[in-house]
Amino acid sequence: MAAPTPDEQAKELGESQPPEENQHTSPPTLVVEDGIRGLFQVIGVFCIIFNIWGANFAFGSFQSFYTLTYLPSSSASAISWIGTVQAWLLIVGGLFSGPLLDLGYYPTALLVGSILSVLGFMMLSLSREYYSIFLSQGICMGAGFGLLYIPSIALVSRSFARKRALALGIATSGAPAGGIIYTIMFNQLISNLGFGWTVRVMGFLMLALFIIAAGLLLWHGDNTKRIQGNRPRRLIDFRAIKDLPFWSFTAANFFLYLGYITPYYYIPTYAQTKLGTSRSLASYILIIAQGASIIGRVGTTVFAHYYGSMISWVVCGMISGILCLCWISADSLARFIAFAAFYGKETPSGISGALIPLPPSVFPHVCPDPQTIGTWLGMAQSFSSFASLIGPPIAGALASIGSEGSSDLNFLSIQLFSGIVMAFGACELLLLWYLLYRLRDKKGLF
């Protein structure tokens, strides 16, 4: 009598065969935190963040050049909208680009986003009028950045588990590093090469880093493919709309963005008008702040690795709000430099430097389904992005009440606005913490 076949043995044991469509498929390997693949992924995302946030942080130098030399007929307020729209598109673009990661189209988003970003720089080098500068630097570059930011952050978030906060801290430290390099490049080259070739050199640097990032991220990039599952993807997942932790996360992030993004626009003006510094010294104070941000980001995320991302985020948010209030007492150059070193730029240094990497490290606990983390994170960040669009104008309107010129700005209004809304955001984080504990059973976050 012939021996039973494996199928016959399975039937005798009552085992069912898997569906035919799943027999030859397997989910991509998502967690890559150990080994060379994890290292390559962190370095690749570092290069992307270096480019997109670094170019955005360098806009302060562009703003000064446009206002004083290149576009003297345009108001400072109108010029500031170029950088504001770029920053807004960078974040709100995640609403469209986040689902691309879930669908397995991250390589396409990386290619198209890189092309748009570099194209925007190159077209900027040819621009002479306000409308063309707005289209190239504000719209084209902002759209390219938006295709890259959220998917890259979400990729690291879902690819790392035990070392997620640390990986995000290292990857996002590319933002202040890029801000330093692009700012120095612009300030040093503009007088020798002129505007056109200065911008082209910056564009060539951006192109080189995007090529390096693509090679590192797509090398054995199984985790950039779609997670196994046949559910359709949408720009909006209505399960998130009904989810309380999602809205608590979004509200907290919104108010923290609303507060900490504002001082970036007014630190240089404060240094020059209240402390009497030169424009170059004010610029270098920001560079010092960005340098300190690298240490702050990595240091606080190392703390989060051992003590939890949630508690680190709450503490950083609250202390950042307190630092904004401490800015009120920075009436000397030494105190102001100390404040800038602890707080810093749009991605603050020191304590608040972790406000960029910590939210994505917490978000996998907010999103109950790893297959939709890109979609949910894109939705949350798109709502929060409006804070970067309205924060500085609100602060500027408050500071201009009763003032006749920029030199008479009421900086107390800016300092109170930033400090209070950030403290409110930190309190909202406490509610998120409670909801995750009760609704997601995330006791480990404590």
VEXDREN-2710 file (C-alpha; in Angstrom, 1 decimal):
% VEXDREN-2710
k/r/px/py/pz
1/MET/0.0/0.0/0.0
2/ALA/1.4/3.4/-1.0
3/ALA/2.3/5.9/1.6
4/PRO/-0.2/8.8/1.9
5/THR/0.7/12.0/0.2
6/PRO/1.2/15.2/2.2
7/ASP/-2.2/16.5/1.1
8/GLU/-3.8/13.3/2.2
9/GLN/-2.0/13.5/5.6
10/ALA/-3.2/17.1/6.0
11/LYS/-6.8/16.1/5.3
12/GLU/-6.6/13.3/7.8
13/LEU/-5.4/15.7/10.5
14/GLY/-8.2/18.1/9.6
15/GLU/-5.9/20.8/8.3
16/SER/-7.1/23.2/5.6
17/GLN/-5.0/24.3/2.8
18/PRO/-4.4/28.1/2.4
19/PRO/-6.2/29.9/-0.4
20/GLU/-4.5/29.5/-3.7
21/GLU/-3.8/33.2/-4.1
22/ASN/-1.8/33.3/-0.8
23/GLN/0.3/30.2/-1.5
24/HIS/2.9/32.0/-3.4
25/THR/2.8/35.4/-1.6
26/SER/4.5/36.5/1.6
27/PRO/4.5/39.8/3.4
28/PRO/7.6/41.9/3.0
29/THR/10.0/41.9/5.9
30/LEU/9.1/45.1/7.7
31/VAL/11.4/45.2/10.7
32/VAL/15.0/45.9/9.6
33/GLU/16.5/47.6/12.7
34/ASP/19.4/45.2/13.0
35/GLY/22.1/44.9/10.4
36/ILE/23.2/46.8/7.4
37/ARG/19.7/47.3/5.9
38/GLY/18.6/49.2/9.0
39/LEU/21.7/51.4/8.9
40/PHE/21.2/52.1/5.2
41/GLN/17.6/53.0/5.7
42/VAL/18.4/55.5/8.5
43/ILE/21.2/57.1/6.4
44/GLY/18.9/57.3/3.4
45/VAL/16.1/59.0/5.2
46/PHE/18.7/61.3/6.9
47/CYS/19.7/62.4/3.4
48/ILE/16.1/63.1/2.4
49/ILE/15.4/65.1/5.6
50/PHE/18.7/66.9/5.1
51/ASN/17.5/68.1/1.7
52/ILE/13.8/68.9/2.3
53/TRP/14.0/70.5/5.8
54/GLY/17.5/71.9/5.3
55/ALA/16.3/73.9/2.2
56/ASN/13.2/75.0/4.1
57/PHE/15.3/76.2/7.1
58/ALA/17.6/78.1/4.7
59/PHE/14.6/80.2/3.6
60/GLY/15.5/82.8/6.2
61/SER/18.6/83.7/4.2
62/PHE/16.4/83.9/1.0
63/GLN/13.9/86.1/2.8
64/SER/16.5/88.6/3.7
65/PHE/18.1/88.6/0.2
66/TYR/14.7/89.0/-1.5
67/THR/13.6/91.8/0.8
68/LEU/16.7/93.9/0.7
69/THR/18.1/93.1/-2.8
70/TYR/16.3/90.9/-5.2
71/LEU/12.6/91.8/-4.8
72/PRO/12.6/95.3/-3.2
73/SER/9.2/96.1/-4.6
74/SER/7.6/93.1/-2.7
75/SER/6.7/93.4/0.9
76/ALA/8.3/91.2/3.6
77/SER/4.9/89.7/4.3
78/ALA/4.3/88.7/0.7
79/ILE/7.8/87.2/0.5
80/SER/7.3/85.2/3.7
81/TRP/4.4/83.4/2.0
82/ILE/6.9/81.7/-0.3
83/GLY/8.5/79.9/2.6
84/THR/5.3/79.4/4.5
85/VAL/3.5/77.7/1.5
86/GLN/6.6/75.5/0.9
87/ALA/6.6/74.4/4.6
88/TRP/2.8/73.8/4.5
89/LEU/3.0/71.7/1.3
90/LEU/5.9/69.7/2.8
91/ILE/3.6/68.5/5.6
92/VAL/0.2/68.5/4.0
93/GLY/1.5/66.6/1.1
94/GLY/1.5/63.6/3.4
95/LEU/-2.3/63.3/2.9
96/PHE/-1.6/62.1/-0.6
97/SER/1.9/60.6/-0.3
98/GLY/1.2/58.6/2.9
99/PRO/-1.0/56.1/1.2
100/LEU/1.6/55.6/-1.5
101/LEU/3.8/53.9/1.1
102/ASP/0.9/51.6/2.1
103/LEU/0.3/50.7/-1.5
104/GLY/3.9/49.9/-2.2
105/TYR/4.6/53.0/-4.4
106/TYR/7.3/54.5/-2.2
107/PRO/10.0/54.1/-5.0
108/THR/7.7/56.1/-7.3
109/ALA/7.1/58.8/-4.7
110/LEU/10.9/59.0/-4.1
111/LEU/11.6/59.4/-7.8
112/VAL/8.9/62.0/-8.5
113/GLY/9.5/63.9/-5.3
114/SER/13.2/64.1/-6.0
115/ILE/12.7/65.3/-9.6
116/LEU/10.2/68.0/-8.5
117/SER/12.5/69.3/-5.7
118/VAL/15.6/69.6/-7.9
119/LEU/13.5/71.0/-10.7
120/GLY/12.2/73.7/-8.4
121/PHE/15.7/74.7/-7.4
122/MET/16.9/74.9/-11.0
123/MET/13.9/76.9/-12.1
124/LEU/14.4/79.2/-9.2
125/SER/17.9/80.0/-10.5
126/LEU/16.3/81.4/-13.6
127/SER/13.5/83.3/-11.8
128/ARG/13.5/87.1/-11.7
129/GLU/9.9/87.9/-10.7
130/TYR/7.9/87.3/-7.6
131/TYR/5.4/85.0/-9.3
132/SER/8.1/82.7/-10.8
133/ILE/9.9/82.5/-7.5
134/PHE/6.7/81.6/-5.7
135/LEU/5.9/78.9/-8.3
136/SER/9.4/77.4/-8.3
137/GLN/10.4/77.7/-4.6
138/GLY/7.0/77.7/-3.0
139/ILE/4.9/75.4/-5.1
140/CYS/7.2/73.1/-7.1
141/MET/9.7/72.5/-4.3
142/GLY/7.0/72.3/-1.7
143/ALA/5.1/69.6/-3.7
144/GLY/8.3/67.6/-4.2
145/PHE/9.1/67.8/-0.5
146/GLY/5.5/66.7/0.3
147/LEU/5.9/63.5/-1.7
148/LEU/9.0/62.6/0.3
149/TYR/8.5/63.6/4.0
150/ILE/5.6/61.6/5.4
151/PRO/6.4/58.3/3.5
152/SER/10.0/58.5/4.6
153/ILE/9.2/59.1/8.2
154/ALA/6.5/56.4/8.1
155/LEU/8.9/54.0/6.5
156/VAL/11.3/54.3/9.4
157/SER/8.4/54.1/11.9
158/ARG/7.1/50.8/10.6
159/SER/10.6/49.4/9.9
160/PHE/11.9/49.8/13.5
161/ALA/10.3/48.6/16.7
162/ARG/12.6/48.4/19.7
163/LYS/14.9/51.2/18.4
164/ARG/12.2/53.3/16.6
165/ALA/12.7/56.5/18.6
166/LEU/16.5/56.4/18.3
167/ALA/16.3/55.6/14.5
168/LEU/13.9/58.5/14.0
169/GLY/16.1/60.8/16.1
170/ILE/19.1/60.1/14.0
171/ALA/17.2/60.3/10.7
172/THR/15.5/63.6/11.5
173/SER/18.8/65.1/12.7
174/GLY/19.4/65.6/9.0
175/ALA/17.0/68.7/9.3
176/PRO/19.3/70.9/11.4
177/ALA/22.4/69.6/9.6
178/GLY/20.9/70.5/6.3
179/GLY/19.8/73.9/7.6
180/ILE/23.4/74.6/8.6
181/ILE/24.9/73.6/5.3
182/TYR/22.4/75.2/3.0
183/THR/22.4/78.4/5.0
184/ILE/26.2/78.7/5.0
185/MET/26.3/77.8/1.3
186/PHE/23.9/80.6/0.4
187/ASN/25.5/83.2/2.6
188/GLN/29.0/82.4/1.4
189/LEU/28.4/81.9/-2.3
190/ILE/25.9/84.7/-3.1
191/SER/28.5/87.5/-3.2
192/ASN/30.9/85.5/-5.4
193/LEU/28.7/83.5/-7.7
194/GLY/25.5/85.6/-7.8
195/PHE/22.0/84.3/-7.2
196/GLY/21.7/82.1/-10.2
197/TRP/24.8/79.9/-9.7
198/THR/24.4/79.9/-5.9
199/VAL/21.0/78.3/-6.3
200/ARG/22.3/75.9/-8.9
201/VAL/25.1/74.7/-6.7
202/MET/22.6/74.1/-3.9
203/GLY/20.4/72.2/-6.4
204/PHE/23.4/70.0/-7.5
205/LEU/24.1/69.1/-3.8
206/MET/20.4/68.2/-3.4
207/LEU/20.5/66.0/-6.5
208/ALA/23.6/64.1/-5.3
209/LEU/22.0/63.4/-1.9
210/PHE/18.8/62.2/-3.4
211/ILE/20.7/59.8/-5.6
212/ILE/22.5/58.5/-2.5
213/ALA/19.2/58.2/-0.6
214/ALA/17.6/56.2/-3.5
215/GLY/20.4/53.8/-3.6
216/LEU/20.4/53.2/0.1
217/LEU/16.6/52.9/0.5
218/LEU/15.9/50.7/-2.5
219/TRP/18.7/48.3/-1.9
220/HIS/16.9/45.1/-0.9
221/GLY/14.0/47.3/-0.2
222/ASP/11.3/44.7/0.6
223/ASN/10.0/46.9/3.3
224/THR/9.1/49.6/0.7
225/LYS/6.7/47.2/-0.9
226/ARG/3.0/46.9/-0.1
227/ILE/2.2/45.0/3.0
228/GLN/0.3/41.8/2.2
229/GLY/-3.5/42.4/2.1
230/ASN/-6.0/43.2/-0.5
231/ARG/-7.9/46.0/1.2
232/PRO/-8.2/49.2/-1.0
233/ARG/-6.4/52.3/0.1
234/ARG/-7.9/55.8/0.2
235/LEU/-6.6/59.2/1.0
236/ILE/-8.8/59.3/4.0
237/ASP/-9.5/56.3/6.2
238/PHE/-12.8/57.0/7.9
239/ARG/-11.9/54.7/10.8
240/ALA/-9.4/57.4/11.9
241/ILE/-12.1/60.0/11.8
242/LYS/-14.0/58.1/14.4
243/ASP/-10.9/57.3/16.5
244/LEU/-10.4/59.4/19.7
245/PRO/-6.6/58.7/20.1
246/PHE/-6.1/59.8/16.5
247/TRP/-7.8/63.2/17.1
248/SER/-6.0/63.6/20.4
249/PHE/-2.7/63.0/18.7
250/THR/-3.6/65.4/15.9
251/ALA/-4.7/68.2/18.3
252/ALA/-1.6/67.9/20.4
253/ASN/0.7/68.0/17.4
254/PHE/-1.2/71.0/16.0
255/PHE/-0.8/73.1/19.0
256/LEU/2.9/72.1/19.5
257/TYR/3.5/73.0/15.8
258/LEU/1.6/76.3/16.2
259/GLY/3.9/77.3/19.0
260/TYR/7.4/76.1/18.3
261/ILE/7.3/77.0/14.6
262/THR/6.7/80.7/15.3
263/PRO/9.9/81.9/17.1
264/TYR/11.9/80.9/14.0
265/TYR/10.4/83.8/12.0
266/TYR/11.1/86.4/14.8
267/ILE/14.4/85.3/16.4
268/PRO/16.6/87.2/13.8
269/THR/14.4/90.4/14.1
270/TYR/14.6/90.2/17.9
271/ALA/18.4/89.9/17.8
272/GLN/18.7/92.9/15.5
273/THR/16.1/95.3/16.9
274/LYS/16.1/94.5/20.6
275/LEU/19.8/93.5/21.1
276/GLY/21.4/95.6/18.4
277/THR/23.2/92.7/16.7
278/SER/24.3/92.7/13.1
279/ARG/22.4/90.7/10.5
280/SER/25.2/88.2/10.1
281/LEU/25.4/87.6/13.9
282/ALA/21.7/87.0/14.0
283/SER/22.1/84.5/11.2
284/TYR/24.9/82.7/13.0
285/ILE/22.9/82.5/16.2
286/LEU/20.4/80.4/14.2
287/ILE/23.2/78.2/12.9
288/ILE/24.4/77.7/16.5
289/ALA/20.9/76.7/17.4
290/GLN/20.7/74.2/14.6
291/GLY/24.0/72.6/15.5
292/ALA/22.7/72.1/19.1
293/SER/19.6/70.6/17.6
294/ILE/21.5/67.6/16.3
295/ILE/22.7/66.8/19.8
296/GLY/19.2/67.5/21.3
297/ARG/17.4/65.2/18.8
298/VAL/19.7/62.3/19.3
299/GLY/20.0/62.8/23.1
300/THR/16.3/63.0/23.8
301/THR/15.5/60.0/21.5
302/VAL/18.1/57.9/23.4
303/PHE/16.2/58.9/26.5
304/ALA/13.0/57.8/24.8
305/HIS/14.6/54.5/23.9
306/TYR/15.0/53.6/27.5
307/TYR/12.1/55.4/29.2
308/GLY/9.4/55.5/26.5
309/SER/8.5/57.9/23.7
310/MET/5.3/59.1/25.3
311/ILE/6.9/60.5/28.5
312/SER/9.7/62.0/26.5
313/TRP/7.2/63.8/24.2
314/VAL/5.2/65.2/27.1
315/VAL/8.3/66.5/28.9
316/CYS/9.8/68.0/25.8
317/GLY/6.6/69.7/24.8
318/MET/6.1/71.2/28.3
319/ILE/9.7/72.4/28.7
320/SER/9.6/73.9/25.2
321/GLY/6.6/76.0/26.1
322/ILE/8.4/77.1/29.3
323/LEU/11.5/78.0/27.3
324/CYS/9.3/80.3/25.1
325/LEU/8.2/82.1/28.2
326/CYS/11.8/82.3/29.4
327/TRP/12.6/84.1/26.2
328/ILE/10.9/87.1/27.8
329/SER/13.9/87.5/30.2
330/ALA/16.5/87.2/27.3
331/ASP/17.4/90.9/27.5
332/SER/21.1/90.4/26.9
333/LEU/23.1/88.8/24.1
334/ALA/24.4/86.0/26.3
335/ARG/20.9/85.1/27.6
336/PHE/19.5/85.2/24.1
337/ILE/22.2/82.9/22.7
338/ALA/21.5/80.5/25.6
339/PHE/17.8/80.6/24.8
340/ALA/18.4/79.9/21.1
341/ALA/20.8/77.1/21.9
342/PHE/18.2/75.3/24.0
343/TYR/15.2/76.1/21.8
344/GLY/16.5/76.9/18.3
345/LYS/14.9/76.9/14.9
346/GLU/11.8/75.5/13.4
347/THR/13.1/72.1/14.5
348/PRO/14.2/73.3/17.9
349/SER/17.4/72.3/19.4
350/GLY/18.2/71.0/22.9
351/ILE/15.1/69.9/24.7
352/SER/12.5/70.6/22.0
353/GLY/14.6/69.0/19.2
354/ALA/12.7/65.8/19.8
355/LEU/9.4/67.3/18.8
356/ILE/9.9/66.1/15.2
357/PRO/11.1/62.4/15.7
358/LEU/9.0/61.6/18.8
359/PRO/5.5/62.0/17.2
360/PRO/6.1/59.4/14.5
361/SER/7.6/57.0/17.1
362/VAL/4.4/57.3/19.2
363/PHE/2.1/57.0/16.2
364/PRO/2.3/53.3/15.6
365/HIS/0.7/53.0/19.0
366/VAL/-2.1/55.3/17.9
367/CYS/-2.7/53.5/14.6
368/PRO/-4.1/50.0/15.3
369/ASP/-3.4/48.7/11.8
370/PRO/0.2/48.7/10.5
371/GLN/-1.1/48.3/6.9
372/THR/-2.6/51.9/7.1
373/ILE/0.1/53.7/9.1
374/GLY/1.1/55.8/6.1
375/THR/-2.5/56.8/5.5
376/TRP/-3.2/57.6/9.1
377/LEU/0.0/59.5/9.7
378/GLY/-0.5/61.5/6.5
379/MET/-4.0/62.5/7.7
380/ALA/-2.7/63.5/11.1
381/GLN/0.2/65.5/9.8
382/SER/-1.9/67.2/7.1
383/PHE/-4.2/68.6/9.8
384/SER/-1.2/69.7/11.9
385/SER/0.4/71.3/8.8
386/PHE/-2.1/74.2/9.0
387/ALA/-0.3/75.3/12.2
388/SER/2.8/76.1/10.2
389/LEU/0.6/78.1/7.8
390/ILE/-1.2/80.2/10.4
391/GLY/1.1/80.3/13.4
392/PRO/3.6/83.0/12.3
393/PRO/0.8/85.3/10.8
394/ILE/-1.2/85.1/14.0
395/ALA/1.8/85.9/16.1
396/GLY/2.8/88.7/13.8
397/ALA/-0.8/90.2/13.9
398/LEU/-0.7/90.1/17.7
399/ALA/2.8/91.7/17.8
400/SER/1.7/94.4/15.4
401/ILE/-1.2/95.6/17.5
402/GLY/-0.4/99.2/18.5
403/SER/2.9/99.1/16.5
404/GLU/3.9/101.1/13.5
405/GLY/6.9/99.2/12.2
406/SER/8.8/96.0/12.5
407/SER/11.3/97.6/14.9
408/ASP/8.4/98.3/17.3
409/LEU/7.0/94.8/17.3
410/ASN/5.6/93.7/20.6
411/PHE/7.7/90.6/21.1
412/LEU/6.0/89.9/24.4
413/SER/2.9/88.9/22.4
414/ILE/5.0/86.5/20.3
415/GLN/6.6/85.0/23.4
416/LEU/3.3/84.5/25.3
417/PHE/1.6/83.1/22.2
418/SER/4.2/80.5/21.6
419/GLY/4.6/79.5/25.2
420/ILE/0.9/79.2/26.0
421/VAL/-0.1/77.2/22.9
422/MET/2.8/74.8/23.4
423/ALA/1.9/74.2/27.0
424/PHE/-1.7/73.5/25.9
425/GLY/-0.4/71.0/23.4
426/ALA/1.6/69.3/26.1
427/CYS/-1.5/69.0/28.2
428/GLU/-3.3/67.5/25.3
429/LEU/-0.6/64.9/25.2
430/LEU/-1.6/63.8/28.7
431/LEU/-5.1/63.1/27.3
432/LEU/-3.6/61.1/24.5
433/TRP/-1.5/59.2/27.0
434/TYR/-4.7/58.3/29.0
435/LEU/-6.6/57.3/25.8
436/LEU/-3.8/55.0/24.7
437/TYR/-3.7/53.4/28.1
438/ARG/-7.5/52.8/28.2
439/LEU/-8.4/52.2/24.6
440/ARG/-5.2/50.6/23.2
441/ASP/-4.0/49.0/26.4
442/LYS/-0.6/50.6/25.9
443/LYS/0.7/50.2/29.4
444/GLY/4.2/50.0/28.1
445/LEU/4.1/53.7/27.2
446/PHE/4.3/54.5/30.9
END
